[in-house]
C-alpha cells in the first residue's frame, strides 16, 4: 500500500505521489515519462507533473498499477 506519510519530498503538489518504498525500477518513468521523474537527491522517482486530463490520469493510473512496490499513491478525495 502506498503510504501518504512517507512521500518523497520532490513530489509535485497534488493528489498523486511516490512514497519512499520506491526501488527506482524505472517502470513509472517508462510508462508515464511526462509525469514521473528521477530525483537525484534521493535516488527515487517522484511525481514531476500531476495529470490534468482524463488521458493523463489514465497513463498515471497505469503506472500506479504496474509499480512493483505499490509506491505510487493517490490521496482520497483529490483530483
Ligand atoms: S514504478 Fe514504483 S518502484 Fe518503480 S520507479 Fe516508479 S515508483 Fe519506483
Boltz pocket constraint, residues with backbone or C-beta under 6 A from the ligand:
constraints:
  - pocket:
      binder: B
      contacts: [[A, 18], [A, 19], [A, 21], [A, 22], [A, 23], [A, 24], [A, 25], [A, 26], [A, 27], [A, 28], [A, 29], [A, 45], [A, 63], [A, 66], [A, 67], [A, 68], [A, 69], [A, 70], [A, 71], [A, 72]]
      max_distance: 6.0
